[in-house]
Amino acid sequence: MTAPTKASSLDVGHRDVLAAAVRAIGGTDRPGQVEMADAVAESLDSNNHLLVQAGTGTGKSLGYLAPALLWLIRHPGERIVVATATLALQAQLANNDIPAAVDAVEAVTGQRPTYAILKGRTNYVCMLRVREGAADDQQALIPAGELIDALRSSPQSTPESALGAEVLALRGWAADQAEQRALADRDDAPSHTERAWAQVSIPVRECLGAQRCPYGAECFVERSRDVARAADLVVTNHALLAINAMHGGTALPEHSAVIIDEAHELVSRVTGAASAELSPQTVERVARRAQTYLEDETAPELLETARTLRNALDGGALERVEDADSAFVAACAAVRDASRAVVSALAGGDSQTPDRRQAAAAVKEIFDIAERMVALNSHDVVWIADRERFGREARVSPLSVAGLMRSRIFSEHTAVLTSATLKLGGDFAPIATSVGLKVEEHLDTVQKSDDRGSQEAADDDLEDRRVPWRGLDVGSPFEYQRQGILYVARSLPPPGRDGLSEASLAEIAELVAASDGRALGLFSSRKAAEAAAVYSRKRLPNLTILCQGDAQLAELTRRFIADERASLFGTLSLWQGVDVPGATCQLVIIDRIPFPRPDEPLTVARQRAVTDAGGNGFMKIAASHAALLLAQGSGRLIRRLTDRGVVAVLDPRLVTARYGAFLKASMPDMWQTTDRQVAVQALRRLSGQL
């Protein structure tokens, strides 16, 4: 049967595609979504960068997918990358939004764009690990024969048998995936633990590469990249986008534009990808692994440097390292020199087996990190940190990632950044400058300043090519003034270093009682969350108070959603990762303004750099950090048009400090009060107690 003739892609617009996609999912027209789609389409056509804030409920995924996919149909051979911060959004795009948008494009134009999901190397099975059991240390992997023996001799309830069963299942599944020429993506794997997955995957630095690996011809990572290179739209994550920028565009296929969703997370994710850690335990593990293949003294000497590093860490201050003559730098130099010798020794052997090459790669990584720390580059921050369970370690992070993103992302590709939170203090400038854009490059400013001679403008472009951008806030479908109340506990004392005050604990219990549970508590520390949970359980024995740490977060969230009268208290992972619409969450409690720790070395260094450059380090770094978290945290309350509730901030500085206005301007525009009884009565009405 002949398909009906579709309109040419030149005869239809992105609004037609958007409308078709919205109809297909049973949605309704949203003015903000249409405005966003118009702006994205204009950005792709003009090559100007766009920051678009689209509040929760806007439908931003379809807002950028509709114009992007139509643009790809009109520009054969081009490619667009979509980068997300979380696996949850990546899965939502792959399973729901992209199929709907692709179907809509085909329905409207008769042409069907292709798409692929591209993840980091550790998300795919390594066939070398599966077939030969090469490990990152001598005990890390369990050979298949030992697995079977363990399963036969151990009761089914033991951890060993459970792990063995998982690994056997993963290996069998991987073999099936190879036979089917599938991708062996972790998300499609049989149920497993982190430990089991480590038996069938490989760290990035230890990969031999397809050319040198005996199983390179059936490598799942290479196959996933082949699929991506053949696709019009590629969905990846912020970390892989950062790696692509740092390593000359080798991680992603060539593309014309990039759409960065969850863009409020971009700086944090890029910083994480560009950071590294060095601990005595890591040096010891890598040295022992290398020792298996060497008979000289090089590996024992590397092992000895672990003790030297441990002593230097224990004797150093928990702060940024800036003294090139310190014991810590000397210890890192010892690790660097010893690891260089081991790498050379491993490369010189006659038997270059895959596991020996992987051991050499692990040592080379130690060498690279130690060398970076010894350098004390002015663009890096090196510091000593204390870990709760494993003692001290050294860390290194870039002082700023703005230059990297400017030169490797914005200067090379058209970029659209979107999130529900891109305006801080009511302005796009804080986020824009953090990713490498400049305030004076905002399109209004650029257009005014370009009324000059063409030669003058060309000379400027040679020195520092302009990166024009615009910001757009399409609003939210929610009526925050009608749906929510922002209550600030002005009568409470300012929070101190000793944890929650008795008055704050009493107020938390009163608010939770008024809402009859149904509360999400967002706390600045695990200690504060636990103290609030203990106090509230004593005062409110008839209500269920869940606390982070009681069980896995996913399980706690499930129980919170299932029991309408339950409350959940926790820390940072709850600020952005919980979506609980409806009566389950009618109260969000924030114990204090979430400033970064004042003694955190990376924060201190970044604030100082801003101050030295003539700016306000506190507002640029600490206040912007707090504003972003406050926006995300308070945004947990209203997730649907029917949601109602109260956000209670138990920190009077939100209304008494000079920076309070900046912070409040970053939050949803709810009706505000400092009267506790107003908040309590509203909660009682919502919970049916009045």
Secondary structure, DSSP 8 states (H G I E B T S, - for coil): --------TTTS-HHHHHHHHHHHTT----HHHHHHHHHHHHHHHHT-EEEEE--TTS-HHHHHHHHHHHHHHHSTT--EEEEES-HHHHHHIIIIIHHHHHHHHHHHHS----EEE---GGGB--HHHHHH---SSTTTS--HHHHHHHHHHS-TTSHHHHHHHHHHHHHHHHHHHHHHT---BGGGS-S--HHHHHTT---GGG---TTTSTTGGG-HHHHHHHHHHT-SEEEEEHHHHHHHHHTTT-SS---SEEEESSGGGHHHHHHHHT-EEE-HHHHHHHHHHHHTT--SSHHHHHHHHHHHHHHHHHHS-SSB---TTSHHHHHHHHHHHHHHHHHHHHHT-S---HHHHHHHHHHHHHHHHHHHHHHT-TTEEEEEEEETTTEEEEEEEES-SHHHHIIIIITTSEEEEEES---BTTBSHHHHHHTT--GGGBHHHHHHHT-S-HHHHHHHHHHS----EEEEE---SS-HHHHEEEEE-TTS---BTTBS-HHHHHHHHHHHHHTTS-EEEE-SSHHHHHHHHHHHHHH-TTS-EEETTSS-HHHHHHHHHH-TT-EEEE-HHHHHH----STT--EEEE-S-----TT-HHHHHHHHHHHHTTS-HIIIIIIHHHHHHHHHHHTTS--STT--EEEEE--THHHHSTTHHHHHHTS---EEE--HHHHHHHHHHHTT--
